[in-house]
Amino acid sequence: MFLTWAVVFLQHSAMAESSAAAVAAAGTAAPTVLDELLEITAQSLVRTEVAEHYEVIRELGRGKYGHVMLVTHRQRGTPMALKLLPKASTKLHTFLYEYCVALSLATHPAIIGMFGIAIESSQYYGFLYEPALHKDLISIIKPRDGIPEPAAKQCAKQLVSALEFIHSRGLVYRDVKPENVLLFDPECRRIKLTDFGLTRPKGTKLKLVAGVIPYTAPELSNTADAQGVPIDTSLDAWAFGVLLFCLLTGYFPWEQSLPEDPFFEDFMLWQETGLDEDLPRHWKRLTAEAALMLRSLLALDPAERGPVGGALRYVDRPWRLEDGAGEGAAAKP
């Protein structure tokens, strides 16, 4: 039985990797090639029960849509992370889309590596990727402190590279947050972006989101357009700016990107005037260079928002004042 499964896997993996390589080379044509990859994967989806081929070691994480287990292959002993999505609450196309996007981007060193194995059991859809045993970025952010500045800069450089790679493929990641940054060492020398369920081709129209969170760009928080807003890479720049603020302070800059939020209202005033005296209180721990970097990434007008790569101009400059005050921030990340 294992031989039959192995043959199916090798055939599926070869086809999937070939199509994934085509996506990586397609650039703005990626949506079309992704459709082809989805079709191939749907036809060659391996049907098996998890316990037949994998031994479950422990749970690595759990979220709204599924959970991730650390498993080893029963025959080879290979450690893997297995993401399981309940079939009862997950559409097949939704699962296949996330898997295929992840597979198409997995060649980048700061994006999670994939094993090219997608399975369907009686209760779950699942796929396997490289395990990150040092948890995620949220696990090392200390309230009122964040993470050490050198580690924050290591994160920034790797995330810029990963996001620019995604953008060059005609896609917008749309889920930049510490929980989706996996750690391969505690000093953040090697991190990887994961979870591509919200990634969409640039230009896809997105309607007003439910539940505005700190990472939600204001153009999505306030839109009244029933037809939706075409998504752009500026959405990732906004969320990246919020993430950097969290790394440097240990707090969100606001709870919601809405004028009703007093912390966001203070930020809007500073964005409008640019005056030092209008800098929000909980930003005063940042250097002038770091504040300038974030002011660009968090421009209220998406047309004026700086790209994620703009952060690289500041990595050789100090970002945090050691004696700065961090009190009065909006909320813990």
N, C-alpha and C positions, 0 to 999 in steps of 0.2 A: 504493500500500500504506500509505503514511504517513497518507493521508486516512482510510482505513478504520480504522486504529489510533486516530487522533485522535478519530473519532466514537465509537468504543467507549469510549475513555478518558473523554471528556466525559460520556457517559451514565453510566458507572460512578461517576465522581467526583461527579456531581450526586446520584445515589442514595445513595452512601456518605456524603457530607457532610450530606445531609438526615437520614439515620439517626443519624449521629454527633451532630448537633445535638439529636436526640431523646434520645439517651443523656445528653447533658450536662444536659438539662432534667429528666430522669427521677428523679434522686436515688436513693432506695432501690429504685426499680423498674428500675434500670440493668441488672441481669442479664437480665431479660426482653427489654429493647430490644436488648441486645448480641446475644442469640440471633438476633433479626431482622436485625441488621446483618451477622452472620456468614453468614446464608442469602443475603442480597443479594450480598455480596461473592463468595461461592462461585459464584454463578450468572454473575457478570460478570467473573470473573478474566481478565485480559489474558494471552493465551498468546503469548509472543515470546521470541526469544533476545536476551540482553543486548546483544550487539554490533550488532544490527540498528538500535537506536535510541540507544545510549549509547556514548560513548568512555570507557574506563577510564583514569583519570589515575594513581591510586596507591591503596594500601591505607591506610585510616584506622584500622582496628582489627581484632582477631581474638579470638574467644572460643571457649568450649567448644562452642557450638551453631551458630556460623556466623562470617561475617566481613563487614566493612563496607568498601565501596570508594567513593572519590571519583570521580564520573563527570560528564560533561557531555552534555547532550542534543545529538545530532548535528545536528538541524535548528535548534534555538533557541539552543544554546550555554549553556543554563542549568546552573550547577553544582549537583549534588545528592549526597547520601549515599545509597548503595544498600546495604541490608542483604540479604545472601544467606544462605539456610538450605538446606543440602543436602537434596534430596528423599529420598535414601537413608536419612537418619537423622531426618527431621522429618515428623510427621504433618500432613496438610493442615489438620486442625482446629486443631492447635497453632499453626501459622503464621497462620491466619486470625484466631484469637483474639488473638494478640499485636498483629497489625496493626489490628484493629478497636478494641481497647482504646486503643491509641496514637492512632488517629484520633479517637476520641470525647473524648479529653482534650487534644487539640492546640491548643485555643483559648486555653489559659492561657499567659501570657507566660513562665513559668518551666518549661514543658514543651515538648519538641521539636516543631517545626512539621512537618506532614505535607503531601505533595503530592497525597494521595488516589489514588496509583497503586500497585496491587498486581499483580505479574506472576508467571507460571509459565513457566519455560524447561524444556528437556529434563532439566537436572540440578538446578535450584534453584527455590525459591520466593523472592520478593523484594519489598521495598517501598522507596519513596523518601521521604526526609525532608531537612530543611535540614541542610547540612553545618556542622560546628563545626571550624574550622581551627586552634584553639588546644588541641586534644587534650582530655583530661579532667582531673578534679581530682587524680587520683592522680599525674599527671605533675609537679605542682608542690609536692607535700608533701615537705619535706626531713626526713630522719631526724634525731631529737633536736631538731627545730626546728618542724616543721609548716609553716604558712603565716603571713604577717603577720596580726596580730589584726584590722585593718580588713577584710581580705579574708575572714577567717573569719566575721566578722559579716555581711558582704554575702552570703555563702553561706547563712548561717543564715536570714536574712530571706526570701530567695528560696525556699529549700527548704521553710520553714514554709508559705509561701503555696501552693506546688505541692502539698504533702502534704495540706494542709487542703482544697484543691480536690478532690483525689482522694477523700478521705474523705467529702466532701459528696455525692459521686456513689455512695456505698454500696460503695466499693472500698477494699481494703488493698493498698498498693504492694508490700511484702514484699521489696524489693531495694535498700534504701538503702545505698549504698557509693560511695566516691569514683570508681570506674570508671564509674559510671552518671550522673555529673554532668559534662556537657559544658561547655567553656569557650568563650566568644565574645570574651573579652579576657583578658589575663594577670592583671589585677587583680580578677577575679571580679565585676566590676560587672554582668555579664550572663552568667548560667549557665542551663542547662536540664537537666531530668531526662529520661532516656531509658531504653529497655529495659523493656518491660512484660510480658515473658513469664511472670513469676511473680505478677502482679497478679491478685487474686481478689476476688469479692464478699465483703463482711463476713459472717461466720458460716460460711463454707466450712470443713469439717473437714479439718485437716491432721494427718497422722500424724507420728510421730517422724522428724525429718529425718536424712538420712545425711550424716555429715561435719559435726560441729558446728564453727562458725567464730565469730570474735569478735562478729559481728552477730547471731548466733542468740540469741533471748531464752531465758531459763532455763526457761520453761514448756514450750518445745519441746525443749530439751536433755534434760530429765529426765522427760518424760511416759511413763507406763506404760499409758496408755489406748489400747487396741487400736483403738478407734473414732475416735481422733484428737481434736485440740483445735480448737474453733471459733476461727478467726482473728479478730483484732480490731485496731483501729487502734493499740493499745498495742504491737504488734509493730514498727510503724514508728517509734514513739517511742523504743523501745529502740535500734534500729539507728541512728536519728538521733543519739542520745546518744553512741554509739560513734564515729560519724563526726566529731562535734564534738570529742571527745577527741583523735582522730587529727590534726585540723586544728591543734589547740592545742599538741600535744606532738611530733608526728611518729612516734608509736607507737600500737599497739593497747593498750588497757588490760589485756588478757589475750589468750591464744591461744584458749582455749575457755571458754565460760560454764558450766563444770562445777566442782564442789568440788575435783576432783582437780588443777585448775590452781592453783598457789600464788598467782598474782596475783589470780585470781578469789576465792580463799579470803580473801585480805586484804580485798578489796572487800566481801565478804559480812559480814565482821566490822564494818567501818566503817558499812555500811548498817544493821546491827543496833544499834550503839551511838551513832553520830553524833558521836563524840568526836574532837576535833582530833588527839589523840595516836594514834588508830587510822587516820588518813588514810594510805592506802598511799603508800609512798615516792615512786613515780613520779607521784603526783598533786600533789606539793608545789609544783610550778611554777604551779599554778592559784590564782587568787584565791579567797577565801571565797565570793564571789558565783558564780563559775563552778562551783565544787565543788557549791554548793547547786543550781544549775541542772541539773547532770548527775546529782546524787543523785536528783532528781525524775524525770528522763527514764529513769533506769536503776533505778528501784525494782524490787526482786526480785518483789514481788507485782504482777501486771498490773493488779489492781483499784486499786492505790494509785499506779500510774505516772502521771505528769503527761502531758498532751497535748503534741504537738509545739509548739503555739502558746505554751506556757509559756516557751519560750526567749526570746520577744520581750520579756519583762519585764526581761531582763538585758542587752540589747544596748547600752544606754547606760552600762553599768558595766564596769569593767576585768575582763578575763578571765584575763590572764596576768601573773605576776610576772617582771619582767625578770631578777632575780637568782635565780630558783628553780632547783632542780636537776631535771634530767630523766632522771637515770641510773636504771638498773635496771628499765626498762619491759619489757613482755612481748615485743614483736616489732615489726618495721617493718610499716607498712600496705602 
